[in-house]
Amino acid sequence: ARFAGKEAVGQAIGSGVFFTWREIEIAGRPKPVVTLSGRTKAWAERVGAGRIELSMTHSRDLATAVAIVADA
């Protein structure tokens, strides 16, 4: 689910999947907290991305995530 979360965050900030996976950190339970670093953080600041809300779910075979980015 965290992999799906990272992909959702990348798409939500408009970088698609062109980011380094280690630059998006997802931590915390039950509410995941997203922390950006490096080039991904710089990109988010450049496009005016603010707080990132993330929802993730998974089963044994499937995982999905939705990320919503607020304006800065």
C-alpha positions as CSV (number, residue, x, y, z in Angstrom):
1,A,0.0,0.0,0.0
2,R,2.9,2.4,0.7
3,F,4.2,1.9,-2.8
4,A,0.8,2.8,-4.2
5,G,0.8,5.8,-1.8
6,K,4.1,7.0,-3.2
7,E,2.8,6.7,-6.8
8,A,-0.4,8.5,-5.9
9,V,1.6,11.4,-4.3
10,G,3.8,11.7,-7.3
11,Q,0.8,11.9,-9.6
12,A,-1.0,14.4,-7.3
13,I,1.9,16.8,-7.4
14,G,2.1,16.5,-11.1
15,S,5.5,14.8,-11.5
16,G,3.9,11.5,-12.5
17,V,6.2,8.7,-11.7
18,F,9.4,10.7,-12.5
19,F,10.6,11.0,-8.9
20,T,13.0,9.1,-6.7
21,W,11.0,6.6,-4.5
22,R,13.2,7.5,-1.5
23,E,12.2,11.1,-1.7
24,I,8.6,10.4,-0.7
25,E,8.3,9.0,2.8
26,I,5.0,7.7,4.2
27,A,4.9,7.1,7.9
28,G,2.3,6.8,10.7
29,R,-0.7,4.8,11.6
30,P,-3.7,4.9,11.3
31,K,-3.4,8.3,9.5
32,P,-0.4,8.3,7.0
33,V,1.8,11.4,7.0
34,V,3.7,12.3,3.8
35,T,7.1,13.9,3.9
36,L,9.0,15.0,0.8
37,S,12.7,15.5,0.3
38,G,15.2,16.3,-2.5
39,R,14.1,17.0,-6.0
40,T,10.6,15.9,-5.3
41,K,10.2,18.5,-2.5
42,A,11.7,21.1,-4.7
43,W,9.2,20.2,-7.5
44,A,6.3,20.4,-5.0
45,E,7.4,23.8,-3.9
46,R,7.8,25.0,-7.5
47,V,4.3,24.0,-8.4
48,G,2.8,25.4,-5.2
49,A,1.8,22.2,-3.6
50,G,0.8,22.5,0.1
51,R,-0.4,19.9,2.5
52,I,-0.8,16.3,1.1
53,E,-3.6,14.1,2.4
54,L,-3.2,10.4,1.7
55,S,-5.6,7.5,2.0
56,M,-4.4,3.9,1.5
57,T,-6.0,0.5,1.6
58,H,-5.0,-3.0,0.7
59,S,-6.0,-6.6,0.7
60,R,-3.8,-9.7,0.2
61,D,-3.6,-9.2,-3.6
62,L,-4.4,-5.5,-4.2
63,A,-3.5,-2.1,-3.0
64,T,-4.8,1.4,-3.8
65,A,-4.1,4.9,-2.6
66,V,-5.6,8.4,-3.2
67,A,-3.6,11.6,-2.6
68,I,-5.0,15.1,-2.5
69,V,-2.8,18.1,-2.5
70,A,-3.9,21.4,-1.1
71,D,-2.7,24.7,-2.5
72,A,0.2,26.2,-0.5
